C-alpha cells in the first residue's frame, strides 16, 4: 500500500474501484446528513469519482485529496474544466468552480489546519490495509468539526484472497475504529449475492455493502 502501488494502478488503468455512475448509497442516504447547500464536503482518496459532481449539484463545494496526479487530471479533463494549480502546504491544489482537489498524501492533511462540517468516504477506508485504518480514523476525527457528519460506505465479504482493495471492513470494525470519536449509525446493508463478480467467480460466498452516518462527538 505504498504510494507506488496507487500510481501504478492509475498508470496501468487498474482502477476497478472507480464507479462510472453515482453511488446508490450516496443518492439514497445523503439526506440523513442534514447538509445545508454551500457547505464544504471533505472527500478523502477521491480519485476521479463522479460522486463529487453529484455533491456539487446539491450545492456543495468539494475538497478532495488524491495521491495520483493522473486521477486529478482525468477528473478535470472529463468535466471539461481548466483548473488553476498552486501549492498549499505539502500539496498541489487544483481548483476550479466548486472543486478544490489536493494532490498529495492525505495523511498530511492536518498540516493545512482545516476542519470540515461534512465528509464522504466511498472508497478510502476500504482501500487501506488494517494497520493503516486506526490512523485514518484518528485523522478524520481531527478534520471533522464537533457535530460534523460523515457518510461512510464500506464492503464486507469473506474472500480468502483479501490481498488488495476493496478490503472487507465490517460493522464491528467500523465501530471499533470510529466509536472513540464519532456516534456511528448503520443506515443500510445491501446484499449483492451472485450479482457481485467476486461471488460469481467463487472468490467469496457473500459480498455486502454497508452505509453509515458518523457524527463527530463534541469531546
C-alpha positions as CSV (number, residue, x, y, z in Angstrom):
1,X,0.0,0.0,0.0
2,X,2.9,2.4,-0.7
3,X,2.3,5.3,-3.0
4,X,3.8,3.5,-5.9
5,X,1.1,0.9,-5.7
6,X,-1.6,3.5,-6.4
7,X,0.5,5.3,-9.1
8,X,0.8,2.0,-10.9
9,X,-2.9,1.4,-10.6
10,X,-3.7,4.7,-12.4
11,X,-0.9,4.4,-14.9
12,X,-2.0,0.9,-16.0
13,X,-5.7,1.7,-15.7
14,X,-6.3,-0.9,-13.0
15,X,-9.0,1.2,-11.5
16,X,-11.8,-1.3,-10.9
17,X,-12.6,0.7,-7.7
18,X,-13.7,3.6,-9.9
19,X,-17.5,3.7,-10.5
20,X,-18.9,5.2,-13.7
21,X,-22.2,6.1,-12.0
22,X,-23.2,7.9,-8.8
23,X,-23.1,5.6,-5.8
24,X,-26.5,4.4,-4.8
25,X,-25.9,4.9,-1.1
26,X,-24.8,8.5,-1.7
27,X,-28.1,9.2,-3.6
28,X,-30.3,7.4,-1.1
29,X,-28.7,8.3,2.2
30,X,-27.1,11.8,1.9
31,X,-30.3,13.4,3.3
32,X,-29.5,11.7,6.6
33,X,-26.5,14.1,6.9
34,X,-28.8,17.1,7.1
35,X,-26.4,19.0,4.9
36,X,-27.0,22.7,4.0
37,X,-26.2,23.9,0.5
38,X,-22.9,25.8,0.3
39,X,-21.2,23.6,2.9
40,X,-17.8,22.1,2.0
41,X,-17.5,18.4,1.8
42,X,-14.3,16.6,2.5
43,X,-13.7,13.6,0.2
44,X,-10.6,11.6,1.2
45,X,-8.8,9.5,-1.5
46,X,-11.2,10.9,-4.0
47,X,-9.7,9.6,-7.3
48,X,-11.8,10.9,-10.1
49,X,-15.1,10.0,-8.5
50,X,-18.2,11.2,-10.2
51,X,-19.8,11.3,-6.8
52,X,-18.1,14.7,-6.4
53,X,-20.1,16.1,-9.3
54,X,-23.3,14.9,-7.6
55,X,-22.3,16.6,-4.4
56,X,-21.6,19.8,-6.3
57,X,-25.0,19.6,-7.9
58,X,-26.5,19.6,-4.4
59,X,-24.9,23.0,-3.8
60,X,-21.8,21.9,-2.0
61,X,-18.2,22.8,-2.6
62,X,-15.9,19.7,-2.7
63,X,-12.4,19.4,-1.1
64,X,-10.8,16.2,-2.3
65,X,-7.5,14.6,-1.5
66,X,-5.8,12.3,-4.0
67,X,-2.3,10.9,-4.4
68,X,-2.4,10.5,-8.2
69,X,-1.8,13.5,-10.4
70,X,-3.2,11.4,-13.3
71,X,-6.5,10.8,-11.5
72,X,-7.0,14.5,-10.7
73,X,-6.1,15.5,-14.3
74,X,-8.6,13.0,-15.6
75,X,-11.3,14.3,-13.3
76,X,-11.0,17.9,-14.6
77,X,-10.4,16.8,-18.2
78,X,-13.5,14.6,-18.2
79,X,-15.5,17.5,-16.7
80,X,-14.1,19.9,-19.3
81,X,-12.8,22.2,-16.6
82,X,-9.5,24.1,-16.6
83,X,-8.2,24.2,-13.1
84,X,-5.7,26.6,-11.6
85,X,-2.8,24.9,-9.9
86,X,-0.9,26.3,-6.9
87,X,0.8,25.0,-3.8
88,X,-0.7,24.9,-0.3
89,X,1.3,23.3,2.5
90,X,2.6,19.9,1.3
91,X,0.0,19.7,-1.5
92,X,-0.5,20.9,-5.1
93,X,-4.0,22.3,-5.1
94,X,-6.1,22.1,-8.3
95,X,-9.1,24.5,-8.2
96,X,-11.9,25.3,-10.5
97,X,-15.5,26.1,-9.7
98,X,-16.9,24.0,-6.8
99,X,-13.8,21.7,-6.8
100,X,-10.6,22.0,-4.8
101,X,-8.5,18.8,-5.2
102,X,-5.3,18.4,-3.3
103,X,-2.6,16.3,-4.9
104,X,-0.5,14.5,-2.3
105,X,-0.6,12.2,0.8
106,X,-4.0,12.5,2.6
107,X,-2.3,11.6,5.8
108,X,-0.6,15.0,5.8
109,X,-3.9,16.8,5.5
110,X,-3.7,18.0,9.1
111,X,-0.8,20.4,8.0
112,X,-3.4,22.6,6.3
113,X,-5.1,23.4,9.6
114,X,-8.6,22.9,8.1
115,X,-11.7,21.4,9.5
116,X,-14.9,20.4,7.8
117,X,-18.6,20.0,8.7
118,X,-19.2,17.3,6.2
119,X,-17.3,14.3,4.8
120,X,-17.9,11.5,2.4
121,X,-16.0,8.2,2.1
122,X,-17.0,5.6,-0.5
123,X,-13.6,4.1,-1.4
124,X,-11.0,5.4,1.1
125,X,-11.3,3.2,4.2
126,X,-11.8,0.0,2.1
127,X,-8.6,0.9,0.2
128,X,-6.5,0.8,3.3
129,X,-4.9,-2.3,4.9
130,X,-5.8,-3.0,8.6
131,X,-2.6,-1.4,10.0
132,X,-3.4,2.0,8.4
133,X,-7.1,2.2,9.4
134,X,-6.7,3.4,13.0
135,X,-4.5,6.3,11.8
136,X,-7.1,7.1,9.2
137,X,-9.9,7.2,11.7
138,X,-7.9,9.4,14.0
139,X,-7.1,11.9,11.2
140,X,-10.8,12.2,10.3
141,X,-11.5,12.9,14.0
142,X,-9.2,15.9,13.7
143,X,-10.5,17.1,10.3
144,X,-14.3,16.9,11.1
145,X,-15.7,19.6,13.4
146,X,-17.6,18.7,16.6
147,X,-21.1,17.9,15.5
148,X,-20.0,17.4,11.9
149,X,-21.2,14.4,9.9
150,X,-19.7,11.9,7.5
151,X,-21.4,9.4,5.2
152,X,-19.2,6.2,5.1
153,X,-19.7,3.3,2.7
154,X,-17.8,0.1,3.2
155,X,-17.9,-3.5,2.0
156,X,-17.9,-6.8,3.8
157,X,-17.0,-10.2,2.3
158,X,-15.3,-13.4,3.2
159,X,-12.8,-13.7,0.4
160,X,-9.7,-15.6,1.4
161,X,-7.8,-13.6,-1.2
162,X,-8.3,-10.3,0.5
163,X,-4.8,-9.0,-0.5
164,X,-5.9,-6.0,-2.5
165,X,-8.7,-3.4,-2.3
166,X,-11.6,-3.3,-1.7
167,X,-10.8,-4.8,1.6
168,X,-13.6,-6.1,3.9
169,X,-14.4,-3.7,6.7
170,X,-17.4,-5.0,8.6
171,X,-19.7,-3.2,11.0
172,X,-17.8,-4.3,14.1
173,X,-14.6,-2.9,12.8
174,X,-16.2,0.4,11.8
175,X,-17.5,0.8,15.3
176,X,-14.1,-0.2,16.8
177,X,-12.3,2.4,14.7
178,X,-14.7,5.3,15.0
179,X,-16.7,4.9,18.3
180,X,-14.0,6.8,20.2
181,X,-14.6,9.9,18.1
182,X,-18.0,9.5,16.4
183,X,-21.5,8.3,17.0
184,X,-21.9,5.5,14.5
185,X,-25.3,4.6,12.9
186,X,-25.7,1.9,10.3
187,X,-28.2,3.1,7.7
188,X,-28.2,0.4,5.0
189,X,-26.9,-3.0,4.3
190,X,-27.1,-4.2,0.7
191,X,-26.5,-7.9,0.0
192,X,-25.2,-8.2,-3.6
193,X,-25.1,-12.0,-3.7
194,X,-24.3,-13.6,-7.0
195,X,-24.7,-10.2,-8.7
196,X,-21.2,-9.4,-7.4
197,X,-18.4,-10.5,-9.7
198,X,-16.3,-11.9,-6.8
199,X,-19.2,-14.0,-5.6
200,X,-19.9,-15.2,-9.1
201,X,-16.2,-16.1,-9.5
202,X,-16.3,-18.1,-6.3
203,X,-13.8,-15.9,-4.5
204,X,-16.3,-15.4,-1.7
205,X,-19.7,-16.6,-0.6
206,X,-21.2,-13.2,0.1
207,X,-20.5,-9.5,-0.6
208,X,-22.3,-6.8,1.2
209,X,-22.2,-3.0,1.1
210,X,-22.8,-1.1,4.3
211,X,-23.6,2.6,4.6
212,X,-23.1,4.5,7.9
213,X,-23.6,8.0,9.1
214,X,-21.0,9.2,11.6
215,X,-21.5,12.2,13.8
216,X,-18.4,13.7,15.4
217,X,-18.6,13.7,19.2
218,X,-18.0,17.0,21.0
219,X,-15.4,15.7,23.4
